[in-house]
C-alpha cells in the first residue's frame, strides 16, 4: 500500500522512513513530549516499534499515522493520523478511527498541530467513516484546544491506565474551513 502524502502551507505529512527514528527517539526522551502520553521516556527499541506500528497500520487498516515533516527544514517533527487501538475503555472507541497527534516540544505553540490535524481530517472526510474519535489526557489543555478547533466535541470523561481522559468525537465535514 502506498501511504498518501498530504501537504499544508508549512508541513508535509508522509509515510514514516527509517531515518525518522533519530528524531522520534529524541522526542520520546523529553518530558514535555511524553508527560500526557505514558509519563515516561521510551527506550530506543520501543520507539522503533512505534515507528513500525505507524507504518503497519496502513497495511492492516487502510489508514494510519503520517510522519509530520516541517517543509522549511525537512525535519521530522512528529506524527499525526488515525488508528484503531482496541483500547479496553468505556465507553468504547472501537469501530471508529481514533485521531492522534504528537509534536516535538521545540515546535509547540506554532499552530503546527492544528495545521496537521486539519490536513488529516480533510483526508478522512473522503476516505474514512463519517465519525472519528480521539482521546486526550484531561490536563492536556493544548491538545484539547487543537481538538476543539478541528471540530471535536467531548462526549465522555473516564480513566485510561489510571489517568483522567476526555473522549471526543467529530462527525465528518465539521472541519472549519479557512
KACORRA-V595786 format. One record per residue. N is the residue number from 0. BURIAL is b if it has 9 or more other ideal C-beta (glycine too) atoms within 8 Angstrom, else e. Layout:
N	BURIAL
N	BURIAL
//
This chain:
0	e
1	e
2	b
3	e
4	e
5	b
6	e
7	b
8	e
9	e
10	b
11	b
12	b
13	b
14	b
15	b
16	e
17	e
18	e
19	b
20	b
21	e
22	b
23	b
24	b
25	b
26	b
27	b
28	e
29	b
30	e
31	e
32	b
33	b
34	e
35	e
36	e
37	e
38	e
39	e
40	e
41	b
42	e
43	e
44	e
45	b
46	b
47	b
48	e
49	b
50	b
51	e
52	e
53	b
54	b
55	b
56	b
57	b
58	e
59	e
60	b
61	e
62	b
63	b
64	b
65	b
66	b
67	b
68	b
69	b
70	b
71	e
72	e
73	e
74	e
75	b
76	b
77	b
78	b
79	b
80	b
81	b
82	b
83	b
84	e
85	e
86	b
87	e
88	b
89	e
90	e
91	e
92	b
93	e
94	e
95	b
96	b
97	b
98	b
99	b
100	b
101	b
102	b
103	b
104	b
105	e
106	b
107	b
108	e
109	e
110	e
111	b
112	b
113	b
114	b
115	b
116	b
117	b
118	b
119	b
120	b
121	b
122	b
123	b
124	b
125	e
126	e
127	b
128	e
129	e
130	b
131	b
132	b
133	b
134	b
135	b
136	b
137	b
138	e
139	b
140	e
141	b
142	b
143	b
144	e
145	b
146	b
147	e
148	e
149	b
150	b
151	b
152	e
153	e
154	e
155	e
156	e
157	b
158	e
159	e
160	e
161	e
162	b
163	b
164	b
165	b
166	b
167	b
168	b
169	b
170	e
171	b
172	e
173	e
174	b
175	e
176	e
177	e
//
